Amino acid sequence: MIAEAKSRYALPMRAVAAEMGLGASTLSRWRRRLSRGQTAVGRRGPRKVKPLNFSELRERIEGLEHGGRRSRGSGALHRVYGSAVSRRELDAMVREARAEATRDRRAEIRHVSWLRSNLAWAMDDCQTRDGVGAEKLYLYNLTDLGSRYRLPPLAADCLPCGEEVAGHLQHLFDRFDPPLFCKRDNGGNLNHLAVNQVLEEALVIPINSPPRMAPYNGAVEHTQGEFKSYLDRWSWKAAGTGSQALLAESAAHDLNHQPRRCLAGGTACRAYFGGARIRYSRRKRESVYRWIQHLAAEVSVREGESVITPASWRIAARQWLVTNKLIKIERSEKVSPHFCSKSAHN
């Protein structure tokens, strides 16, 4: 293109370079390289002179701890192989390995469909994003997994303590009837003695998520994102913490009346109140608890444990749900997972 412009318009090389936004010396250097059969622009940085063992490097990259966006240990790896490969090339290889690891993790994830309303609730804490001049709001949310119904949240200017969580949970049990299961993470306020007492009195079976495995309770994690998006969009209407708490209740109401594809275009409110909800008697709840406890003890003994482990408890609860056809487990890579294959057994 440069040669054609120079011959057609009889322009000097300096004028052609100025029109292209390049320096005359840069353009001359590129021409010399092309005349020698070399590439016009090479890679930046010093030349790597140390030979590279690609298979060894690839093996060490695959052995890194790959997360969703970062791979722990890639910096130390570059310090070892910095004289043989550039950081740009190493980062590209790490990104490729991380994407492959993410695909493998998603292939192992199972999506659980809860087939009855009020069968299981999921609860978790979150906090709203910091805004300019806005107060941070802490939310304690509960979601019915079968109908996606967002129960009224507990909102405050600080993280709700165990007694506050227990009181709010008891209020929801009195208003909506307690579920059979309650999924939660390992937060101290959610596993408080007062919370455990409320669950025990209502004969609700708690299921704790495995440590550092957010996808296990993915439904309520998705709910947190919906609440945060709603509050960010309408935060200009709330002047203080009290107004933000009322706005959080409005968010739950609006989310419960949005058509959802997972409910075949229906709303969570209609699915929760219009469908067949789980209403087990106290005797039935005790029978379910004994069945799950017996199987969990058996699984723990097979694993060589002297006490019932949380993993064994999750396995037993899953088996009871599958046996009674109350959940449907599918492989899916395009949805937020509610259950993980790592908590299952053969």
N, C-alpha and C positions, 0 to 999 in steps of 0.2 A: 504493500500500500504506500509506503514511504517512497519507494523507487518510482512508482507510477506517478505520484504527486510531483516529485522532483522533475521528471522528464516531461510531463504534460504541461506544467505551469512554469517550468524553468526557474524554480525557486531555489535559493541556496539552502544548504543543509541546516544552517542556523535558523532560518525562517520556518522551515518545516518543523523543526524541533520545538520552536516557540508556539506554533499553532497546536501542537499535540500536548503542550504542557510539560515538555521534557527538556533536559539540558542537552546542549550540543555534544558535550563529551560523553554523556550517557548513550545518546543515539549512535555516536561513532563507535563506542565500545561494543554495543549490540551488533552493529554491522560487521565488525572484525570477527566476532565470535561466530556469526552465521556463515561468514566466508570460510571459516575453518571447519565447518560442519559441527560446531558445538551449539548447545542451547543458549538462547539469548539471555535468559535470566536463570541463574542457578539458585540453589537453596541458601538461605541466610545462615550465618554462623560459621565457625571454623570447621574445617574438614575433619571427619571422623577417621582416624587412622588405625584404631584398634580393631581386630577382627571380631565379628559378632557371632555368637552361638545362638542362632535364632530359636532352635527347639528348646534350649534351656530357658531363654528369656520368655518364650511363650508359656512354658510350664509354670514359671514363677508368677507371671501375670495372672494366669488362671487360678493360682493359689492365693491371690489377694482376697481380702474381705470386701467384697463388692456390695455396696449399698444401692439405694435408688438413684443417687446422683453423684456419689463419690466412691472411690476405692481406697481403703485405708492401706498405706504402705507404698503407694506409688512414688512418693518423694524419695524414700530410701532406695527404691529400685533404680531411680534415675541416677542417684549418686554412685551406684555400683556400675551401671552401664552407660554413664554419661560420656565416656570417651569413645564409645562405639555406636551410639544412636542418639539422635537429637531428642530434646524434650518434646518437640512437636510430634515426631513420629511415635515416641513412646506413649504420649497421651492418646493418640489415635488408636493404638493397639489396646490400651486400657479401656477406652470407651467401647470398642468392639467387644472386648471380653465382658464388660459390665452389661452391655445390652444382651449378650448371649445368656449370661447368668440370670438376668431379669426374665427372659423368655422361659428359661428352665423353671424358675420359681413359679411363674404364672401357670405353667403346664401342670404343676403339682397341686395347685390350689383347687379346692372344690367349692362350689357355690351351693349354699343350703337354702332351700325354700321351705319356710315354716307354713304348714298347711292349715293351721287353725289360729284364730285370734285369741289373745289372752293366754296363749300357751307359754310364751317366753317374753320377758322384757329385757332390754339392754340399757345399762346406765353408765354414765361417764361424766367427767367434769371438763370444762373448757373455759377459756377466757377470750373476750373480744379483742380485736386488734387495737393498738394504740392510735388514737386520732389526735389531731391538733386541738389542744384545749379540751379534750374529752376524757372522762373518767373511765377507767377500765372496769368492765363488768364480768363477773364470774357466774357461770351457768352450770347447774346440775341438771342434766337432761335424762329423760327416760323415753324409750321408743318401744312400742309393741312390734315385735319382729314379724308377726303374721300379717298384720294389716298396714304396717308402716305408720301407725297412728302415733303422733307426737303428743305425749302427755304433758300437762302444764309444767314448765320448768321452775326450778328454784333459782332465783337471781339475787345477787348481793354484790356489795362492793369489795368483798374478800372471799376467799375460798371457803365454802360451807364446811363446818366441822362435822364430826361424826354424829353428834346429837341432832344437828339441824337436818342432816341427810336422813336420819332415822325418823324424825318427826314428819318430814315431807313424804317419806315413803309410806308411813302409816296412814297419812291423810289420803294418799292415792289408793291404797288398799281399801280403805273405807268407802271411797267414792266409786272406784271402778272394779272392785273385787281383785284379790291378789292373783297373779299368774302362777303357773306351776314351776317355772324356772326363772332365774334372774341371772343374766350374764353381766359380769363386771370385770374391770381390770384390777390391778393390785395396789391401787392407791390407798393410803392409810385411812382417809375419811370414809371410803366406800367399804372398807373391811373393819370398821370400828366395832367394838363390842356392842354398842347400842344398835347398830345396823343389823348385826348378826342376831340379836335378840328379836328384833321385829320380824326378820325373815323366819326365824325358828317358830315364833308364835303363830305366824300365818301359814306355816308348813310350806314355805317357798324354798325350793332347792337352789342354792347358789352355785354358779359355775364360773370360776375365775379363769381369765385368759392366761395363756402361757406368757412368761416374761418376754418383753421386747418383741411382741408379735401382734402389732396393731390390726392386721387383716382378720384375726380371729373374731374381733368384735367390730367388723367393718361397717355394719349397718348404723350403729350409733356414731361412728366416726363420720360417716356421710351426713348424718343429721347435724353434727356440729358445724360442718361446712355450710349447710343450708341456713342454720341460725345466724352464723357470722355474716353471710352474704346479705341476709335480710336486714340485720342490724346495721351493717355498713351503709346499705342503701337508704335507710330511713332514720339514721342517727340524728339528722338535723332536726327532727321533730322532738327529740328527747333532750331536755336541758340538764338533768341530773340523773343520779343513780336510780331514784324512785321512778322517774319517767322511763328510763331504759328497762327497768324490770317489767313495767306494764307493756312496753314495746315487745319484750321477749314473749309475753303471753299472747300478744296479737300475732307474733310470728308463728307460734305453734298453731293458732287458729287458722291462719291463712295457709300454712303448709298442709294442714289436714284437709283442706278443701280444694287442693290443686289436683287436677286429673293426672294420673300416673300410668305410664306404660306398663309397669310391672303389675298393675291392678286392672289391666285391660281397659284403660281409660277411665276407671272409676276413681273415687277419692278414698283417702284413708279413713275419713269419718264414716262413710257408708260401709266400708269393709269391716270396721271395728264394731259398730253398733248394729249393722244390718245383717251380719253373718252369724254363724253358729260359734259362739265363744265357748272356751273351755270353762266349765263350772264344776269342778270336782269337789266332792264332799271331803270332810276331814278324814274319814276312813279310807277313801280312795287315795288321798294324798299320802297317808302313812304307808299304804301298800306300795305305792310307787317308790317312796323313799327307801323302804326296806329292800325292794328288788334291786335298785341301783347300788345301794350300800353293799349288798351281798356280792354282786358282780365286781364292784370296785375292789373289795377285799380279795377276791379270787385273782384278779389281774395283778394286784400288788404282790401277792404271794408268788405268782409265776415270775415276776420280775426280781424276786429276791428281796423285797422290801418288807419290813416288819410292821409298818403302818400304811394306811391308805394314802397314796400320793395324789396330788391334784390332777396329774395326768391320768391316773387310773379312774378317778372320779369322772373326768370328762369322757373317757372311753365308755364307761358304763352308762352315762346319761345318753350318749349318742346311740348306743346299742338299744336302749329302751325306746328311744324315739323312732328308730328305724323299724324295730319289731312291731310297734303299734301304728306304723305308717302315718306318722305325724310330721315327718320331714321328708324332703326329696333332695338328694345329693347329686350334683352334676358337675362335670368339668366345664369351666368357663373362664376365658381369659379376658373378657370384655366387661365384666361386672365387678362391683366391690364384693370381695369374698366375705362370707360370714363364718366359714368353717375352714379349717386347714387340715390337710391330710397327715400332717405330722402328729396330730393328736389322735389319729385313728390306729387301729390294729388290724392285722390280717384275719 
